[in-house]
Amino acid sequence: MSLLHLSSTVSKSQVWVIAVLATENWTSIMTTLGAGFFVGILIGYALKKVVKLLAIVTGLFFAGLSYLQYQQIIDIRWVKLQSVSQNAASALANATTQIPGFSSGHTAALAMTNFGIPLTGIMAMGFAVGFIKG
């Protein structure tokens, strides 16, 4: 069916309804993507602030330990501390790979939704912007 033939059989009110429906769908998509970008910025900004705070606290803690060792108030076995921290890091890495909600079957269901991939992508872009600007 050609466009000319279609336009001659459809009334102006029907064309207006089709245009409004298309605009509402476009508005819904843009609202979802805009909100995802904004949420990504907020998450990235907040996460960077938390990481900075944890880095400062950890640095001050180790600086305090070093000062106390320099004053010979305490004796720190740095090799033992290193092995304990490596074991804790590997245990944390193993625990995060075994979280029950993150099996591969659930990611396929997210990809099949209408907004799964675009929302995830735009949220990741927002996260990157928020993390850089934070």
N, CA, C and O atoms as a DFTB+ gen file, in Angstrom:
536 C
 N C O
     1  1       0.836      -1.170       0.000
     2  2       0.000       0.000       0.000
     3  2       0.882       1.235       0.000
     4  3       1.795       1.334       0.820
     5  1       0.643       2.149      -0.869
     6  2       1.484       3.338      -0.936
     7  2       1.015       4.371       0.082
     8  3      -0.091       4.285       0.614
     9  1       1.875       5.344       0.338
    10  2       1.558       6.386       1.295
    11  2       0.411       7.255       0.795
    12  3      -0.422       7.697       1.587
    13  1       0.358       7.503      -0.506
    14  2      -0.723       8.309      -1.064
    15  2      -2.063       7.595      -0.912
    16  3      -3.067       8.212      -0.556
    17  1      -2.070       6.311      -1.180
    18  2      -3.309       5.555      -1.065
    19  2      -3.739       5.500       0.406
    20  3      -4.927       5.617       0.704
    21  1      -2.796       5.326       1.315
    22  2      -3.110       5.253       2.731
    23  2      -3.648       6.592       3.238
    24  3      -4.606       6.627       4.010
    25  1      -3.032       7.687       2.803
    26  2      -3.479       8.987       3.284
    27  2      -4.850       9.354       2.729
    28  3      -5.579      10.120       3.358
    29  1      -5.205       8.842       1.604
    30  2      -6.519       9.166       1.059
    31  2      -7.626       8.367       1.744
    32  3      -8.777       8.803       1.750
    33  1      -7.305       7.214       2.319
    34  2      -8.333       6.413       2.981
    35  2      -8.452       6.722       4.464
    36  3      -9.439       6.321       5.081
    37  1      -7.490       7.418       5.066
    38  2      -7.507       7.724       6.489
    39  2      -7.962       9.169       6.674
    40  3      -7.484      10.071       5.986
    41  1      -8.884       9.378       7.605
    42  2      -9.377      10.733       7.850
    43  2      -8.345      11.531       8.638
    44  3      -7.402      10.968       9.193
    45  1      -8.534      12.844       8.682
    46  2      -7.590      13.707       9.398
    47  2      -7.612      13.441      10.894
    48  3      -6.577      13.551      11.551
    49  1      -8.765      13.096      11.444
    50  2      -8.830      12.826      12.882
    51  2      -8.071      11.542      13.223
    52  3      -7.458      11.450      14.287
    53  1      -8.108      10.562      12.336
    54  2      -7.368       9.330      12.587
    55  2      -5.861       9.573      12.508
    56  3      -5.091       9.003      13.281
    57  1      -5.452      10.419      11.572
    58  2      -4.033      10.748      11.465
    59  2      -3.577      11.481      12.723
    60  3      -2.478      11.230      13.217
    61  1      -4.413      12.391      13.252
    62  2      -4.061      13.117      14.462
    63  2      -3.925      12.175      15.650
    64  3      -3.023      12.344      16.470
    65  1      -4.821      11.171      15.756
    66  2      -4.751      10.192      16.843
    67  2      -3.473       9.374      16.738
    68  3      -2.818       9.109      17.746
    69  1      -3.118       8.972      15.522
    70  2      -1.882       8.205      15.326
    71  2      -0.675       9.060      15.703
    72  3       0.257       8.558      16.331
    73  1      -0.673      10.348      15.329
    74  2       0.436      11.236      15.658
    75  2       0.544      11.448      17.164
    76  3       1.650      11.496      17.703
    77  1      -0.597      11.574      17.851
    78  2      -0.579      11.765      19.298
    79  2      -0.051      10.515      19.985
    80  3       0.740      10.616      20.922
    81  1      -0.476       9.337      19.535
    82  2       0.011       8.100      20.128
    83  2       1.512       7.953      19.931
    84  3       2.220       7.511      20.837
    85  1       1.993       8.316      18.767
    86  2       3.424       8.233      18.508
    87  2       4.184       9.215      19.391
    88  3       5.278       8.899      19.858
    89  1       3.628      10.394      19.627
    90  2       4.269      11.387      20.479
    91  2       4.268      10.931      21.932
    92  3       5.264      11.123      22.630
    93  1       3.177      10.332      22.407
    94  2       3.124       9.837      23.769
    95  2       4.147       8.724      23.984
    96  3       4.789       8.668      25.033
    97  1       4.302       7.851      23.013
    98  2       5.290       6.789      23.115
    99  2       6.699       7.378      23.165
   100  3       7.531       6.937      23.958
   101  1       6.964       8.368      22.322
   102  2       8.268       9.029      22.294
   103  2       8.535       9.738      23.618
   104  3       9.650       9.688      24.138
   105  1       7.531      10.388      24.155
   106  2       7.672      11.082      25.428
   107  2       7.967      10.094      26.550
   108  3       8.798      10.371      27.415
   109  1       7.309       8.965      26.546
   110  2       7.540       7.944      27.567
   111  2       8.967       7.423      27.499
   112  3       9.621       7.248      28.527
   113  1       9.440       7.180      26.304
   114  2      10.804       6.682      26.131
   115  2      11.812       7.728      26.592
   116  3      12.761       7.399      27.304
   117  1      11.621       8.958      26.203
   118  2      12.569      10.013      26.579
   119  2      12.542      10.279      28.083
   120  3      13.580      10.565      28.680
   121  1      11.366      10.186      28.696
   122  2      11.277      10.362      30.142
   123  2      12.026       9.256      30.860
   124  3      12.759       9.515      31.814
   125  1      11.848       8.039      30.410
   126  2      12.537       6.906      31.033
   127  2      14.046       7.034      30.883
   128  3      14.788       6.814      31.839
   129  1      14.496       7.384      29.697
   130  2      15.935       7.510      29.475
   131  2      16.514       8.696      30.233
   132  3      17.611       8.600      30.783
   133  1      15.797       9.807      30.270
   134  2      16.263      10.980      31.009
   135  2      16.355      10.701      32.498
   136  3      17.312      11.103      33.160
   137  1      15.352      10.008      33.019
   138  2      15.371       9.656      34.440
   139  2      16.506       8.684      34.731
   140  3      17.161       8.796      35.767
   141  1      16.747       7.740      33.843
   142  2      17.848       6.804      34.018
   143  2      19.193       7.511      34.027
   144  3      20.068       7.174      34.824
   145  1      19.366       8.489      33.146
   146  2      20.614       9.255      33.094
   147  2      20.802      10.039      34.390
   148  3      21.896      10.068      34.953
   149  1      19.728      10.674      34.856
   150  2      19.796      11.460      36.090
   151  2      20.098      10.578      37.300
   152  3      20.909      10.946      38.151
   153  1      19.457       9.433      37.376
   154  2      19.720       8.493      38.476
   155  2      21.162       7.990      38.399
   156  3      21.821       7.841      39.428
   157  1      21.652       7.728      37.194
   158  2      23.041       7.307      37.026
   159  2      24.018       8.367      37.511
   160  3      25.023       8.044      38.143
   161  1      23.726       9.637      37.218
   162  2      24.580      10.732      37.701
   163  2      24.587      10.765      39.221
   164  3      25.643      10.904      39.838
   165  1      23.409      10.638      39.826
   166  2      23.329      10.668      41.289
   167  2      24.093       9.508      41.929
   168  3      24.814       9.698      42.909
   169  1      23.933       8.319      41.375
   170  2      24.623       7.154      41.923
   171  2      26.137       7.302      41.770
   172  3      26.886       7.025      42.706
   173  1      26.587       7.737      40.594
   174  2      28.019       7.916      40.362
   175  2      28.623       8.970      41.273
   176  3      29.713       8.781      41.813
   177  1      27.915      10.083      41.445
   178  2      28.397      11.160      42.304
   179  2      28.494      10.691      43.751
   180  3      29.500      10.920      44.421
   181  1      27.434      10.032      44.226
   182  2      27.422       9.559      45.615
   183  2      28.488       8.495      45.848
   184  3      29.164       8.501      46.877
   185  1      28.636       7.583      44.893
   186  2      29.629       6.525      45.058
   187  2      31.049       7.089      45.099
   188  3      31.888       6.613      45.864
   189  1      31.312       8.093      44.283
   190  2      32.656       8.680      44.310
   191  2      32.920       9.365      45.645
   192  3      34.031       9.290      46.170
   193  1      31.914      10.029      46.198
   194  2      32.090      10.665      47.505
   195  2      32.348       9.621      48.593
   196  3      33.182       9.841      49.472
   197  1      31.649       8.503      48.544
   198  2      31.848       7.433      49.526
   199  2      33.244       6.836      49.380
   200  3      33.919       6.583      50.378
   201  1      33.678       6.612      48.146
   202  2      35.015       6.056      47.909
   203  2      36.089       7.017      48.417
   204  3      37.073       6.587      49.020
   205  1      35.902       8.317      48.176
   206  2      36.862       9.304      48.678
   207  2      36.915       9.284      50.200
   208  3      37.995       9.323      50.788
   209  1      35.761       9.225      50.830
   210  2      35.710       9.206      52.287
   211  2      36.388       7.955      52.849
   212  3      37.139       8.035      53.821
   213  1      36.118       6.798      52.234
   214  2      36.766       5.563      52.684
   215  2      38.276       5.609      52.471
   216  3      39.032       5.103      53.300
   217  1      38.719       6.202      51.382
   218  2      40.154       6.315      51.129
   219  2      40.819       7.215      52.164
   220  3      41.925       6.926      52.621
   221  1      40.152       8.298      52.531
   222  2      40.711       9.202      53.535
   223  2      40.781       8.523      54.894
   224  3      41.795       8.621      55.584
   225  1      39.712       7.834      55.284
   226  2      39.691       7.148      56.580
   227  2      40.743       6.050      56.621
   228  3      41.461       5.912      57.612
   229  1      40.838       5.269      55.551
   230  2      41.844       4.202      55.515
   231  2      43.255       4.773      55.548
   232  3      44.120       4.242      56.245
   233  1      43.497       5.838      54.810
   234  2      44.816       6.468      54.814
   235  2      45.195       7.018      56.179
   236  3      46.331       6.868      56.628
   237  1      44.228       7.661      56.836
   238  2      44.509       8.174      58.179
   239  2      44.757       7.041      59.174
   240  3      45.591       7.168      60.070
   241  1      44.031       5.938      59.015
   242  2      44.230       4.787      59.892
   243  2      45.644       4.237      59.754
   244  3      46.324       4.001      60.752
   245  1      46.086       4.033      58.504
   246  2      47.433       3.497      58.300
   247  2      48.513       4.515      58.677
   248  3      49.588       4.132      59.140
   249  1      48.238       5.801      58.483
   250  2      49.195       6.821      58.921
   251  2      49.318       6.799      60.446
   252  3      50.414       6.937      60.989
   253  1      48.191       6.627      61.127
   254  2      48.220       6.518      62.588
   255  2      48.982       5.291      63.046
   256  3      49.759       5.360      63.998
   257  1      48.764       4.152      62.368
   258  2      49.523       2.941      62.708
   259  2      51.015       3.150      62.490
   260  3      51.831       2.731      63.310
   261  1      51.368       3.792      61.394
   262  2      52.785       4.040      61.112
   263  2      53.402       4.963      62.157
   264  3      54.538       4.755      62.585
   265  1      52.654       5.980      62.565
   266  2      53.163       6.900      63.588
   267  2      53.352       6.173      64.920
   268  3      54.359       6.368      65.600
   269  1      52.383       5.338      65.287
   270  2      52.509       4.603      66.547
   271  2      53.681       3.621      66.498
   272  3      54.350       3.398      67.508
   273  1      53.925       3.038      65.332
   274  2      55.078       2.154      65.208
   275  2      56.375       2.958      65.269
   276  3      57.353       2.506      65.865
   277  1      56.395       4.124      64.669
   278  2      57.585       4.979      64.701
   279  2      57.911       5.403      66.133
   280  3      59.080       5.486      66.508
   281  1      56.892       5.666      66.918
   282  2      57.085       6.035      68.318
   283  2      57.358       4.821      69.206
   284  3      57.551       4.967      70.413
   285  1      57.374       3.648      68.623
   286  2      57.602       2.361      69.277
   287  2      56.575       2.081      70.380
   288  3      56.888       1.490      71.414
   289  1      55.355       2.520      70.128
   290  2      54.252       2.224      71.035
   291  2      53.665       0.857      70.699
   292  3      53.282       0.093      71.584
   293  1      53.604       0.568      69.408
   294  2      53.113      -0.738      68.954
   295  2      54.113      -1.337      67.981
   296  3      54.965      -0.638      67.434
   297  1      53.996      -2.644      67.772
   298  2      54.830      -3.349      66.806
   299  2      53.902      -3.987      65.781
   300  3      53.067      -4.822      66.130
   301  1      54.045      -3.602      64.536
   302  2      53.156      -4.092      63.479
   303  2      53.929      -5.057      62.595
   304  3      55.022      -4.746      62.120
   305  1      53.356      -6.213      62.384
   306  2      53.930      -7.186      61.447
   307  2      53.268      -6.941      60.087
   308  3      52.178      -7.445      59.816
   309  1      53.942      -6.162      59.238
   310  2      53.366      -5.744      57.962
   311  2      53.132      -6.921      57.030
   312  3      52.167      -6.909      56.266
   313  1      53.985      -7.938      57.069
   314  2      53.816      -9.113      56.213
   315  2      52.531      -9.850      56.586
   316  3      51.773     -10.278      55.716
   317  1      52.298      -9.991      57.889
   318  2      51.076     -10.646      58.366
   319  2      49.836      -9.827      57.967
   320  3      48.822     -10.389      57.555
   321  1      49.930      -8.504      58.095
   322  2      48.826      -7.624      57.709
   323  2      48.530      -7.733      56.213
   324  3      47.370      -7.712      55.802
   325  1      49.582      -7.849      55.402
   326  2      49.410      -7.984      53.961
   327  2      48.728      -9.305      53.624
   328  3      47.827      -9.325      52.785
   329  1      49.124     -10.393      54.241
   330  2      48.513     -11.693      53.938
   331  2      47.051     -11.734      54.381
   332  3      46.212     -12.315      53.692
   333  1      46.744     -11.127      55.514
   334  2      45.350     -11.087      55.978
   335  2      44.492     -10.261      55.022
   336  3      43.367     -10.648      54.706
   337  1      45.014      -9.133      54.565
   338  2      44.237      -8.292      53.657
   339  2      44.048      -8.962      52.297
   340  3      42.997      -8.803      51.676
   341  1      45.049      -9.708      51.824
   342  2      44.894     -10.432      50.562
   343  2      43.862     -11.537      50.687
   344  3      43.070     -11.748      49.769
   345  1      43.859     -12.241      51.804
   346  2      42.852     -13.280      52.020
   347  2      41.446     -12.685      52.105
   348  3      40.493     -13.262      51.581
   349  1      41.319     -11.536      52.761
   350  2      40.012     -10.885      52.862
   351  2      39.533     -10.420      51.491
   352  3      38.349     -10.538      51.177
   353  1      40.436      -9.896      50.679
   354  2      40.059      -9.430      49.345
   355  2      39.633     -10.598      48.456
   356  3      38.661     -10.477      47.711
   357  1      40.334     -11.709      48.519
   358  2      39.955     -12.867      47.710
   359  2      38.641     -13.472      48.199
   360  3      37.837     -13.927      47.385
   361  1      38.407     -13.486      49.516
   362  2      37.130     -13.986      50.038
   363  2      35.980     -13.097      49.592
   364  3      34.903     -13.595      49.263
   365  1      36.197     -11.787      49.577
   366  2      35.166     -10.859      49.116
   367  2      34.882     -11.046      47.629
   368  3      33.728     -11.000      47.204
   369  1      35.929     -11.258      46.843
   370  2      35.740     -11.485      45.408
   371  2      34.972     -12.773      45.155
   372  3      34.106     -12.809      44.281
   373  1      35.269     -13.825      45.898
   374  2      34.541     -15.082      45.733
   375  2      33.097     -14.955      46.180
   376  3      32.207     -15.554      45.576
   377  1      32.854     -14.188      47.225
   378  2      31.479     -14.024      47.726
   379  2      30.623     -13.253      46.736
   380  3      29.442     -13.563      46.578
   381  1      31.187     -12.261      46.068
   382  2      30.386     -11.474      45.131
   383  2      30.070     -12.245      43.856
   384  3      29.066     -11.958      43.206
   385  1      30.887     -13.200      43.487
   386  2      30.585     -13.986      42.287
   387  2      29.516     -15.034      42.554
   388  3      28.961     -15.597      41.611
   389  1      29.217     -15.305      43.814
   390  2      28.236     -16.333      44.150
   391  2      26.931     -15.750      44.695
   392  3      26.200     -16.446      45.400
   393  1      26.625     -14.498      44.386
   394  2      25.366     -13.898      44.824
   395  2      24.238     -14.567      44.052
   396  3      24.299     -14.614      42.823
   397  1      23.206     -15.089      44.722
   398  2      22.190     -15.879      44.035
   399  2      21.336     -15.099      43.040
   400  3      20.843     -15.700      42.086
   401  1      21.139     -13.814      43.210
   402  2      20.276     -13.057      42.311
   403  2      20.904     -12.712      40.975
   404  3      20.207     -12.216      40.090
   405  1      22.179     -12.953      40.797
   406  2      22.867     -12.539      39.590
   407  2      23.256     -13.710      38.698
   408  3      24.372     -13.745      38.180
   409  1      22.371     -14.651      38.515
   410  2      22.671     -15.756      37.602
   411  2      22.460     -15.283      36.168
   412  3      21.835     -14.247      35.941
   413  1      22.968     -16.022      35.220
   414  2      22.919     -15.588      33.826
   415  2      21.506     -15.605      33.259
   416  3      21.248     -14.908      32.277
   417  1      20.589     -16.361      33.826
   418  2      19.219     -16.410      33.319
   419  2      18.463     -15.111      33.510
   420  3      17.579     -14.792      32.716
   421  1      18.793     -14.350      34.554
   422  2      18.094     -13.106      34.822
   423  2      18.534     -11.993      33.886
   424  3      17.736     -11.111      33.570
   425  1      19.777     -12.009      33.437
   426  2      20.234     -10.953      32.548
   427  2      19.574     -11.066      31.184
   428  3      19.355     -10.050      30.524
   429  1      19.257     -12.261      30.754
   430  2      18.576     -12.428      29.474
   431  2      17.167     -11.863      29.542
   432  3      16.684     -11.290      28.565
   433  1      16.504     -12.014      30.673
   434  2      15.159     -11.465      30.829
   435  2      15.202      -9.943      30.800
   436  3      14.296      -9.318      30.250
   437  1      16.234      -9.331      31.381
   438  2      16.359      -7.882      31.347
   439  2      16.613      -7.392      29.933
   440  3      16.086      -6.352      29.537
   441  1      17.402      -8.116      29.171
   442  2      17.710      -7.701      27.806
   443  2      16.485      -7.783      26.907
   444  3      16.415      -7.073      25.904
   445  1      15.531      -8.621      27.237
   446  2      14.352      -8.777      26.406
   447  2      13.296      -7.699      26.665
   448  3      12.359      -7.573      25.877
   449  1      13.415      -6.932      27.721
   450  2      12.447      -5.887      27.987
   451  2      12.660      -4.733      27.034
   452  3      13.702      -4.633      26.386
   453  1      11.665      -3.857      26.949
   454  2      11.751      -2.731      26.019
   455  2      12.842      -1.743      26.397
   456  3      13.526      -1.211      25.522
   457  1      13.012      -1.492      27.684
   458  2      13.952      -0.469      28.105
   459  2      15.212      -1.045      28.732
   460  3      16.038      -0.278      29.227
   461  1      15.396      -2.360      28.732
   462  2      16.518      -2.982      29.417
   463  2      17.865      -2.475      28.966
   464  3      18.612      -1.915      29.768
   465  1      18.190      -2.655      27.715
   466  2      19.514      -2.260      27.215
   467  2      19.651      -0.744      27.118
   468  3      20.662      -0.208      27.572
   469  1      18.674      -0.020      26.543
   470  2      18.851       1.441      26.485
   471  2      18.918       2.083      27.869
   472  3      19.718       2.991      28.093
   473  1      18.083       1.617      28.797
   474  2      18.097       2.195      30.141
   475  2      19.406       1.893      30.845
   476  3      19.970       2.760      31.513
   477  1      19.890       0.676      30.699
   478  2      21.159       0.309      31.323
   479  2      22.302       1.119      30.718
   480  3      23.187       1.578      31.440
   481  1      22.288       1.294      29.418
   482  2      23.341       2.056      28.752
   483  2      23.337       3.516      29.148
   484  3      24.387       4.091      29.434
   485  1      22.153       4.121      29.166
   486  2      22.079       5.542      29.502
   487  2      22.384       5.755      30.977
   488  3      22.949       6.781      31.354
   489  1      22.007       4.778      31.821
   490  2      22.332       4.893      33.238
   491  2      23.839       4.756      33.444
   492  3      24.412       5.427      34.303
   493  1      24.477       3.897      32.665
   494  2      25.935       3.756      32.755
   495  2      26.628       5.045      32.317
   496  3      27.634       5.446      32.902
   497  1      26.087       5.686      31.291
   498  2      26.664       6.982      30.867
   499  2      26.497       8.014      31.968
   500  3      27.429       8.764      32.260
   501  1      25.320       8.061      32.583
   502  2      25.103       8.980      33.683
   503  2      26.001       8.688      34.859
   504  3      26.512       9.603      35.505
   505  1      26.198       7.385      35.143
   506  2      27.089       6.986      36.222
   507  2      28.505       7.475      35.964
   508  3      29.166       7.985      36.868
   509  1      28.971       7.318      34.721
   510  2      30.321       7.776      34.369
   511  2      30.456       9.283      34.536
   512  3      31.459       9.763      35.064
   513  1      29.460      10.025      34.091
   514  2      29.500      11.505      34.226
   515  2      29.503      11.893      35.703
   516  3      30.290      12.740      36.126
   517  1      28.622      11.272      36.483
   518  2      28.561      11.587      37.906
   519  2      29.829      11.200      38.640
   520  3      30.264      11.917      39.541
   521  1      30.434      10.074      38.268
   522  2      31.651       9.634      38.927
   523  2      32.820      10.546      38.579
   524  3      33.670      10.818      39.427
   525  1      32.868      11.020      37.337
   526  2      33.947      11.928      36.920
   527  2      33.779      13.287      37.578
   528  3      34.756      13.872      38.046
   529  1      32.562      13.794      37.621
   530  2      32.318      15.132      38.169
   531  2      32.323      15.162      39.686
   532  3      32.498      16.227      40.279
   533  1      32.134      14.008      40.331
   534  2      32.049      13.960      41.798
   535  2      33.348      14.170      42.380
   536  3      33.484      14.166      43.604
